[in-house]
Amino acid sequence: MNEKRERLEKKYAGHLLRHKEHGYSILYILQVSAFRYLLLILAAALVLVIYQFNQRDGGIYLFLLGLLVGAVMRDFGWLRQGKKVWPLYEKVIDWAKVKEIAEKGQLAG
């Protein structure tokens, strides 16, 4: 397994264990993803600033802003759905394997 994939699996296994211990938290996911959402907010602000200076082609800027807002709404819908199905995931996940990945980074065998 390559090193990058192993680091990602270790990271995500750690997130799963955190959810298992403290419950599925949308706030936690938002905190982990804060930088990505900051980039989206900056992109939306940039689109609005450009729109203010170039109102003759406003349609494209409003379209881009709509895409950004839609992406955030999609993410929140996905997070809410994840919270609903978390009890099932908690039952079917092999927590011993997740713990091993989180601690060692890779499953033996």
TORPA-4810 file (N, C-alpha, C, O; in nm, 3 decimals):
<nodes>
NODE_1_0.086_-0.117_0.000_0.000_0.000_0.000_0.090_0.124_0.000_0.191_0.128_0.071_M
NODE_2_0.053_0.223_-0.079_0.140_0.339_-0.083_0.122_0.425_0.042_0.021_0.416_0.112_N
NODE_3_0.221_0.507_0.068_0.227_0.584_0.192_0.114_0.685_0.204_0.059_0.704_0.313_E
NODE_4_0.079_0.751_0.095_-0.027_0.852_0.098_-0.161_0.788_0.136_-0.234_0.840_0.220_K
NODE_5_-0.191_0.677_0.073_-0.317_0.607_0.103_-0.318_0.559_0.248_-0.421_0.567_0.316_R
NODE_6_-0.206_0.510_0.295_-0.197_0.462_0.432_-0.222_0.577_0.532_-0.292_0.558_0.631_E
NODE_7_-0.166_0.694_0.505_-0.189_0.811_0.593_-0.336_0.850_0.595_-0.391_0.881_0.700_R
NODE_8_-0.399_0.849_0.475_-0.541_0.883_0.468_-0.627_0.784_0.545_-0.719_0.822_0.617_L
NODE_9_-0.596_0.655_0.529_-0.673_0.553_0.601_-0.656_0.568_0.751_-0.752_0.553_0.827_E
NODE_10_-0.535_0.598_0.795_-0.509_0.618_0.938_-0.588_0.739_0.989_-0.646_0.735_1.097_K
NODE_11_-0.588_0.845_0.910_-0.661_0.967_0.947_-0.811_0.939_0.958_-0.874_0.976_1.057_K
NODE_12_-0.868_0.873_0.857_-1.011_0.846_0.858_-1.050_0.744_0.965_-1.158_0.753_1.023_Y
NODE_13_-0.964_0.650_0.991_-0.989_0.555_1.100_-0.993_0.629_1.233_-1.076_0.599_1.319_A
NODE_14_-0.905_0.726_1.250_-0.907_0.809_1.371_-1.037_0.886_1.384_-1.093_0.898_1.494_G
NODE_15_-1.087_0.939_1.271_-1.216_1.010_1.274_-1.329_0.916_1.314_-1.416_0.952_1.393_H
NODE_16_-1.328_0.795_1.259_-1.432_0.697_1.295_-1.429_0.666_1.444_-1.533_0.659_1.509_L
NODE_17_-1.309_0.646_1.498_-1.298_0.616_1.641_-1.347_0.733_1.725_-1.410_0.714_1.829_L
NODE_18_-1.318_0.853_1.680_-1.365_0.971_1.753_-1.518_0.975_1.754_-1.578_1.005_1.857_R
NODE_19_-1.580_0.943_1.640_-1.726_0.939_1.634_-1.781_0.829_1.723_-1.884_0.846_1.788_H
NODE_20_-1.713_0.716_1.728_-1.760_0.605_1.812_-1.757_0.645_1.959_-1.849_0.613_2.034_K
NODE_21_-1.652_0.714_1.999_-1.636_0.750_2.140_-1.727_0.865_2.182_-1.778_0.865_2.294_E
NODE_22_-1.747_0.963_2.095_-1.818_1.085_2.133_-1.951_1.103_2.060_-2.020_1.203_2.082_H
NODE_23_-1.988_1.008_1.976_-2.109_1.022_1.897_-2.081_1.098_1.768_-1.987_1.177_1.761_G
NODE_24_-2.162_1.074_1.668_-2.145_1.140_1.539_-2.174_1.287_1.556_-2.281_1.325_1.602_Y
NODE_25_-2.080_1.370_1.519_-2.094_1.514_1.540_-2.073_1.590_1.410_-1.965_1.585_1.350_S
NODE_26_-2.177_1.661_1.367_-2.165_1.745_1.248_-2.067_1.858_1.277_-1.989_1.897_1.190_I
NODE_27_-2.070_1.911_1.398_-1.978_2.019_1.436_-1.832_1.974_1.423_-1.747_2.049_1.375_L
NODE_28_-1.804_1.851_1.466_-1.667_1.799_1.454_-1.624_1.792_1.307_-1.512_1.831_1.273_Y
NODE_29_-1.712_1.744_1.223_-1.680_1.734_1.080_-1.656_1.873_1.022_-1.565_1.892_0.941_I
NODE_30_-1.737_1.970_1.062_-1.717_2.106_1.013_-1.584_2.165_1.063_-1.517_2.238_0.990_L
NODE_31_-1.547_2.132_1.186_-1.419_2.180_1.239_-1.303_2.120_1.160_-1.206_2.189_1.129_Q
NODE_32_-1.312_1.991_1.129_-1.208_1.924_1.053_-1.201_1.981_0.911_-1.093_1.989_0.852_V
NODE_33_-1.315_2.021_0.858_-1.323_2.071_0.720_-1.322_2.224_0.713_-1.351_2.280_0.607_S
NODE_34_-1.289_2.291_0.820_-1.299_2.437_0.826_-1.221_2.505_0.714_-1.271_2.602_0.655_A
NODE_35_-1.102_2.458_0.682_-1.021_2.522_0.579_-1.090_2.515_0.443_-1.091_2.612_0.368_F
NODE_36_-1.149_2.400_0.412_-1.219_2.385_0.285_-1.340_2.478_0.276_-1.366_2.538_0.171_R
NODE_37_-1.412_2.490_0.387_-1.528_2.579_0.386_-1.485_2.725_0.381_-1.554_2.808_0.322_Y
NODE_38_-1.372_2.757_0.441_-1.319_2.893_0.432_-1.287_2.926_0.286_-1.314_3.037_0.240_L
NODE_39_-1.229_2.830_0.213_-1.201_2.852_0.072_-1.330_2.875_-0.007_-1.334_2.961_-0.096_L
NODE_40_-1.434_2.799_0.025_-1.563_2.819_-0.043_-1.621_2.958_-0.014_-1.674_3.024_-0.103_L
NODE_41_-1.610_3.000_0.112_-1.660_3.132_0.149_-1.582_3.241_0.078_-1.640_3.338_0.029_I
NODE_42_-1.450_3.225_0.072_-1.367_3.323_0.000_-1.402_3.326_-0.149_-1.405_3.434_-0.209_L
NODE_43_-1.427_3.211_-0.208_-1.465_3.206_-0.349_-1.598_3.277_-0.370_-1.614_3.351_-0.467_A
NODE_44_-1.693_3.255_-0.280_-1.823_3.322_-0.292_-1.807_3.473_-0.277_-1.869_3.550_-0.350_A
NODE_45_-1.724_3.515_-0.183_-1.700_3.658_-0.164_-1.635_3.718_-0.288_-1.670_3.828_-0.330_A
NODE_46_-1.540_3.647_-0.346_-1.474_3.695_-0.467_-1.574_3.710_-0.581_-1.572_3.809_-0.654_L
NODE_47_-1.662_3.612_-0.595_-1.764_3.619_-0.700_-1.853_3.742_-0.678_-1.886_3.812_-0.773_V
NODE_48_-1.891_3.768_-0.553_-1.976_3.884_-0.525_-1.903_4.016_-0.550_-1.963_4.110_-0.602_L
NODE_49_-1.776_4.023_-0.514_-1.698_4.145_-0.538_-1.684_4.170_-0.687_-1.703_4.283_-0.733_V
NODE_50_-1.652_4.067_-0.763_-1.640_4.084_-0.908_-1.775_4.125_-0.967_-1.780_4.208_-1.057_I
NODE_51_-1.882_4.067_-0.917_-2.016_4.102_-0.965_-2.044_4.251_-0.943_-2.104_4.318_-1.028_Y
NODE_52_-2.002_4.303_-0.828_-2.025_4.444_-0.798_-1.955_4.536_-0.898_-2.006_4.644_-0.930_Q
NODE_53_-1.838_4.495_-0.947_-1.763_4.578_-1.041_-1.799_4.553_-1.187_-1.763_4.632_-1.274_F
NODE_54_-1.869_4.444_-1.213_-1.898_4.407_-1.352_-2.044_4.360_-1.363_-2.069_4.245_-1.399_N
NODE_55_-2.136_4.446_-1.333_-2.276_4.407_-1.327_-2.338_4.379_-1.463_-2.447_4.322_-1.470_Q
NODE_56_-2.272_4.416_-1.571_-2.332_4.390_-1.703_-2.335_4.242_-1.736_-2.421_4.198_-1.812_R
NODE_57_-2.242_4.164_-1.682_-2.240_4.019_-1.704_-2.280_3.946_-1.576_-2.224_3.842_-1.543_D
NODE_58_-2.377_4.000_-1.506_-2.414_3.949_-1.375_-2.462_3.806_-1.374_-2.447_3.736_-1.273_G
NODE_59_-2.521_3.760_-1.482_-2.576_3.625_-1.483_-2.476_3.517_-1.450_-2.506_3.425_-1.375_G
NODE_60_-2.356_3.527_-1.505_-2.256_3.423_-1.479_-2.210_3.424_-1.334_-2.184_3.319_-1.276_I
NODE_61_-2.200_3.543_-1.276_-2.156_3.552_-1.137_-2.262_3.499_-1.042_-2.230_3.431_-0.944_Y
NODE_62_-2.386_3.529_-1.071_-2.493_3.474_-0.989_-2.503_3.323_-1.005_-2.534_3.252_-0.910_L
NODE_63_-2.477_3.274_-1.124_-2.473_3.130_-1.148_-2.362_3.065_-1.065_-2.385_2.963_-1.001_F
NODE_64_-2.243_3.125_-1.066_-2.132_3.071_-0.986_-2.162_3.076_-0.837_-2.131_2.981_-0.765_L
NODE_65_-2.223_3.184_-0.791_-2.261_3.194_-0.651_-2.363_3.084_-0.618_-2.356_3.023_-0.511_L
NODE_66_-2.456_3.061_-0.708_-2.553_2.954_-0.687_-2.488_2.817_-0.677_-2.529_2.733_-0.597_G
NODE_67_-2.385_2.795_-0.759_-2.312_2.668_-0.750_-2.245_2.652_-0.614_-2.249_2.544_-0.555_L
NODE_68_-2.185_2.759_-0.565_-2.118_2.752_-0.435_-2.218_2.728_-0.322_-2.195_2.645_-0.234_L
NODE_69_-2.329_2.799_-0.326_-2.432_2.779_-0.224_-2.489_2.637_-0.234_-2.513_2.572_-0.132_V
NODE_70_-2.510_2.590_-0.355_-2.559_2.453_-0.375_-2.463_2.349_-0.321_-2.505_2.249_-0.264_G
NODE_71_-2.333_2.372_-0.337_-2.234_2.278_-0.286_-2.240_2.270_-0.134_-2.231_2.162_-0.076_A
NODE_72_-2.255_2.384_-0.069_-2.263_2.386_0.078_-2.392_2.317_0.123_-2.392_2.240_0.219_V
NODE_73_-2.503_2.346_0.054_-2.629_2.281_0.091_-2.621_2.130_0.073_-2.672_2.054_0.155_M
NODE_74_-2.555_2.086_-0.036_-2.535_1.943_-0.059_-2.456_1.881_0.055_-2.490_1.774_0.105_R
NODE_75_-2.349_1.948_0.096_-2.266_1.897_0.205_-2.345_1.884_0.335_-2.334_1.783_0.405_D
NODE_76_-2.424_1.986_0.368_-2.503_1.979_0.491_-2.607_1.868_0.484_-2.634_1.801_0.584_F
NODE_77_-2.666_1.847_0.367_-2.759_1.735_0.351_-2.690_1.602_0.371_-2.744_1.511_0.434_G
NODE_78_-2.569_1.591_0.317_-2.492_1.468_0.333_-2.456_1.445_0.480_-2.460_1.332_0.529_W
NODE_79_-2.420_1.552_0.550_-2.387_1.540_0.693_-2.508_1.498_0.775_-2.498_1.415_0.865_L
NODE_80_-2.623_1.556_0.744_-2.745_1.519_0.816_-2.780_1.373_0.790_-2.821_1.302_0.882_R
NODE_81_-2.765_1.328_0.666_-2.792_1.188_0.633_-2.694_1.097_0.706_-2.732_0.991_0.756_Q
NODE_82_-2.568_1.137_0.711_-2.467_1.058_0.783_-2.503_1.043_0.929_-2.484_0.936_0.987_G
NODE_83_-2.556_1.148_0.989_-2.597_1.141_1.129_-2.712_1.041_1.148_-2.718_0.971_1.249_K
NODE_84_-2.802_1.036_1.050_-2.916_0.943_1.060_-2.872_0.797_1.051_-2.927_0.712_1.121_K
NODE_85_-2.773_0.768_0.965_-2.733_0.628_0.946_-2.618_0.586_1.038_-2.579_0.470_1.038_V
NODE_86_-2.564_0.680_1.115_-2.453_0.647_1.202_-2.481_0.529_1.296_-2.394_0.444_1.312_W
NODE_87_-2.600_0.519_1.357_-2.625_0.402_1.444_-2.605_0.269_1.372_-2.557_0.173_1.433_P
NODE_88_-2.641_0.260_1.244_-2.620_0.138_1.169_-2.470_0.115_1.147_-2.420_0.004_1.167_L
NODE_89_-2.400_0.219_1.105_-2.255_0.206_1.083_-2.186_0.159_1.211_-2.096_0.075_1.208_Y
NODE_90_-2.230_0.214_1.322_-2.169_0.179_1.450_-2.185_0.029_1.480_-2.099_-0.032_1.544_E
NODE_91_-2.295_-0.029_1.434_-2.319_-0.171_1.457_-2.240_-0.261_1.362_-2.197_-0.369_1.402_K
NODE_92_-2.220_-0.220_1.237_-2.163_-0.310_1.137_-2.012_-0.291_1.115_-1.949_-0.376_1.054_V
NODE_93_-1.955_-0.182_1.164_-1.811_-0.160_1.144_-1.732_-0.252_1.236_-1.767_-0.270_1.352_I
NODE_94_-1.626_-0.308_1.183_-1.536_-0.391_1.262_-1.439_-0.297_1.335_-1.336_-0.256_1.279_D
NODE_95_-1.473_-0.264_1.458_-1.398_-0.163_1.532_-1.256_-0.205_1.566_-1.168_-0.121_1.582_W
NODE_96_-1.232_-0.334_1.576_-1.096_-0.382_1.601_-1.006_-0.347_1.483_-0.892_-0.304_1.501_A
NODE_97_-1.057_-0.366_1.362_-0.979_-0.332_1.243_-0.957_-0.181_1.234_-0.848_-0.135_1.200_K
NODE_98_-1.061_-0.105_1.263_-1.050_0.041_1.258_-0.944_0.088_1.357_-0.862_0.174_1.325_V
NODE_99_-0.947_0.031_1.478_-0.848_0.070_1.581_-0.707_0.033_1.537_-0.613_0.110_1.557_K
NODE_100_-0.693_-0.084_1.477_-0.561_-0.126_1.429_-0.509_-0.032_1.320_-0.392_0.005_1.320_E
NODE_101_-0.595_0.006_1.229_-0.554_0.099_1.122_-0.517_0.234_1.182_-0.417_0.294_1.143_I
NODE_102_-0.597_0.282_1.278_-0.569_0.411_1.340_-0.436_0.412_1.415_-0.366_0.513_1.416_A
NODE_103_-0.403_0.301_1.477_-0.280_0.294_1.556_-0.158_0.262_1.472_-0.053_0.324_1.490_E
NODE_104_-0.171_0.168_1.381_-0.055_0.121_1.305_-0.051_0.174_1.162_0.055_0.178_1.099_K
NODE_105_-0.165_0.214_1.113_-0.169_0.268_0.977_-0.200_0.167_0.871_-0.233_0.205_0.758_G
NODE_106_-0.191_0.039_0.900_-0.217_-0.062_0.797_-0.255_-0.192_0.864_-0.200_-0.228_0.969_Q
NODE_107_-0.349_-0.264_0.804_-0.385_-0.395_0.856_-0.279_-0.498_0.821_-0.223_-0.496_0.711_L
NODE_108_-0.252_-0.585_0.913_-0.159_-0.695_0.884_-0.234_-0.799_0.800_-0.345_-0.838_0.834_A
NODE_109_-0.171_-0.841_0.691_-0.232_-0.945_0.606_-0.327_-0.886_0.516_-0.389_-0.956_0.436_G
</nodes>
